[in-house]
Amino acid sequence: MTPFTTLQAIACPLPLANIDTDQLVPARFLKQPRAEGYGGFLLHDLRFGADGKGASAMALDDKRYQGASILVARRNFGGGSSREGAVYALLDFGIRCVITPSFGDIFASNCVMNGLLPACVNEIDAEALLAHLQEFPGAAILVDLETQWIVCGNKTCTFSIDSFLKTKLLNGWDDVDVTKSFAKAMSSFLLKDAAARPWARPALPAARRQQARPGDSPSPDHPSAARET
């Protein structure tokens, strides 16, 4: 996963609250292969109607916001079910950061797992950002994850993010990478534990002993060595 440090990009306003994951990507589209892209499904029913024949009046489809990588919305973004497809739809549309007063917890975690920044601002700052973007279509926003600052025109505000999620984004880590980051500590513990509790190390299973080559013997410090003498 690519580390997230700063992002300066066109921002798109979405002046709606309580956008849940079913609205972000309706369930009927989840059977589609991810390889085909989920971007066209983003907020599908709000943009085009359930039958897909409506004409979108949302800023997402306004040419003045074309190429936007930042989305600014109102509170409670990404509530509802835990479907990761909602994050896929945002990413495949080109969104790398969502700014809003509050997120669904599981949705925010899914965002970070896929390299998308969920940035929480207070409601006053969210409304100020929305107003600026609506007044100046195509305006860019600078988001700095290290300092947790947002710069939009002459306005500067801070955002919050869980410290653990921040570390994962800054390093481009998924859960496996987080575990690997403790490799030295785990190796050190295993060495100390083996010295302190040699009896705790498991013996080789019988099947493994039968597969050993003639003349092979277990390591002298392995408990099985004593058991097989």
N, C-alpha and C positions, 0 to 999 in steps of 0.2 A: 504494500500500500504506500502511496506517495505521501511523504510528510506534509502537513499543513502548517505553514508559518504565517504568511500574509496573503491577502487576496485583495486586489484592486480591480473592480469590474462594474459593469452596468448592473444596476439593481432594479428589480421589478416590484411594484407595490401590489399587495393582495389585501385590500382593506376588509377582511372578513375574519370573524372569530369562530372558534370551534370547528375548524377544518379537520375532520377525522380521517383515519387511514382508508376508510371505504370511499370517501370522497376523493382522496388523493389518487387511488387506483381502485375502481370498482372490482368486486370479486370475480366477475365473469372474465376479466382479462388475465387473471393469474395463471390460467392454464397455458398461456402463450409462452414459448421458450424465451428465456432471457436473452439469448443470442440475437433474437429479432429486435430487441430494444423495447423498452416500456415508455419511452418519452411521449409517444403519441397518446398514451392512456392517461397522462397526468391530468387530474381534475376533469376528466372526460365529460362526465354528465353535467357539470357546472358550465363547461365551455360550450358543449355541442348538444346537450340534451341526451336523454337515455337512448334515443334512436340514432344519435350521431348525425342528425341532419340540420341541427340548429347552427346559427352563425354566432361565433364567439364575440362577446363584447369585452372580454377580460384583457387586462394589460399584457398578459402572457402572449396574446396573439396580436398585439399592437406592434407594428414595425418599428416604432420609436424605442421599444424596449428589446428589440431583437438582439440576441447574443447575451442576454442577462445571465449572470452566474450567481447572483444573490437575490433572494426572495425575502421581502419584508411583509409580515402579516400580523394579525392581532392575536390575542391570547388563546391558549389551549390548542396549539397546533399539533397534529399528529396523535390525538387521543384515539380511543377505540381499540380495535384488534391489534395484534402484534405483527401483522403481515409486513415482512421485509420488502415486499413488492412496492410499497409506498415510497421507500427510499430509492429503490431502483428507478421508479418513474421520475423522481426529481433529478437523479444523477444523469439518466439518459436524456433528459430534457436539457441538461447543461448546468443545473443548479449545484453549487458546491458549498453554499452557506445559506441557512435560513435564520432570519432575525425575527424574534417574536417575544412577547412577555412570558410565555410559558409553553412547555412541551409535554406531550405524553412521555412518561419515563422510558418505556420500552422503545418507543419511536426514537428518542434521543440516543439511546444506546445503539440501536440499529444504524443510525446516522454515522456515528463515530466508527463503527465496525466497517463502514464502507467509505470512510474518508470525507464525510460531509460534516461541516461544522454547525451544531445547533447553538446559536448565540442568544442568550436571554437578556433582554433589556427591560427597563420598567415601562409601564404603559404610556407615560408622558413622552419618553424618548421614542417609543414605537410610533406614536401618533405624529410626532415631529418629523420622523423619517418618512413616514407615509405621505405627509403633506408636501415635503420637499420633492419627493419623487414624482408626485402627481403634478406639481407645479413646473418641474423641470424634467420632462421625460427624457430618458437616456442618460441621466446623471449617474456618475460612478460613486461607489462607496469604497473606502479602504477599511479592511478588517485586519487587525493585528492580533493574532492569537496569543503571542508571548506576553504582550502588555495588556491584552483584553480591552483594547480601545477600538472604537469605530469613528471614522471621520467621514462626514457627508457635508459637502459644501463648507459653510462656516461653522457647522455644528460638530461637536465632539462629545461622545458619550462612552461609558464603559458597558461591558456586558459580562455576564457571569457564566461559568461552566464548571462542572464537577472537576476537581483537580486530577482525578484518575483518568477521566475521559480526555482532559487536556493533554496529559502526558502521552496518551496513546496517539492522539492526532499529531502532536509535535514530532514524534518519532516515527510516525507511519506504522505503528504496531497494531497487529490484531491480537487475539487472546493467546495464540501460540507464541507470538513474539514476546509478549509480556512474560510468559513462563520462561522463555529462553533467556530473558534478561537477568534471571536469578540463577543461571547455570553455575557460576563460580561459587555462589553461596551454597547451592545444593551439593556440588562436588565436595566442598569443604566439610559440609555436614556428614556426608556419607563416609568420608575418610575418618573423621573423628568418631563417628558412631561405630564403625567397624573395629576401631581400636578399643573403644570402651565396652563394646558388647559383641565380641567375636562369635559368641554362641547364638546370636540372633540371626546370623546369615543362614539362609535356607540351604539344605543339602541338595545335591543334584537329584532330580527325579530318577527312578529306576530305569526308565526308558533311555534317558541320557547316558546313564552309566553303561548300559548294554551297547550303546552306539560308540562308546569310546574305543580307540584303537588298542590292540594288545600292547601291554607295557605302559599304557598311559596311567597316570595316577593323579588324583586331585591335588590341588594346591595345598601345601603343608599347613597353611593357616585356615583352610576351609574346614568346617565342622565335619563334612563327610569323610575327611581323611581319617579322623579318629574312629568314625563309625565303621569303616570298612577294613580296619586292621585286624 
